[in-house]
């Protein structure tokens, strides 16, 4: 049963098993909202959940009151767009990772326990992906409200700052000096127009999805649904932020046609 494929019905039953007043998100929408609006948001929720069980890649998001994930990305781009210019104000940006209890766990030992208890391999991979990839990246002004930072995974980016000042900040914080561009919420922080190389991570992600799906005996209708709700959703996410090169759009069309 642990390795049986999950279905849209399983996702719906899991949602219905959550109390209506439980799991309220920072935006105020609790479980009851998603139950009531399932005819509207059900497809997106189902695709997101089933995508994890297909690829073991979790959806990541950042929550700020009254702000969408796209706005967070655009704000980040606006922050870094002047960092590559020579004549700009002295600036310092920190990309901070928070240290969690999971960071002190020996993952290899945890994995060995699961194998020792004879759990199926597919289930073990789900669990290991879930517990080893949780990450919080924040930009903040002020204190950390009792949270500790993970210096090994945190970076700082500077513009027109004195070299000695940069060394002093690195020594004080323990953060490494990062290089632009970096990936934020799944997309590159590129203030310029994207080229084909910048979009390789998106194209490769779509190709990987299609390869996994080809191993299954899917009907044409099922393949169409996966194209519309997963592959084209990835393209839509990027297109909301960037103007994609024509060649990339042609590559995406080819991937979708080949899969169908």
Buried (B, 14 or more C-beta within 10 A) or exposed (E): EEEEEBEBEBBBEEBEEBEEEEEEEEEEEBBBBBBEEBEEEBBEBBBBBBBBEBBBBBEEEBEBEEEEBEEBBEEBBEBBBBBEEEEEEEBEBBBBBBBBEEBEEEEEEBBEEBEEEEBEEEEBEBBBBEEBEEBBBBBEEEEEEEEEBBBEBBBBBBBEEEEEEBEEBBEEBEBEEBEBBBEBBBBBBBBEEBEEEBBEEBBEBBBEBBEEBEEEEBEEEEBBBBBEBBBBBBBEBBBEBBEBBEEBEEBBEEBBEEBE
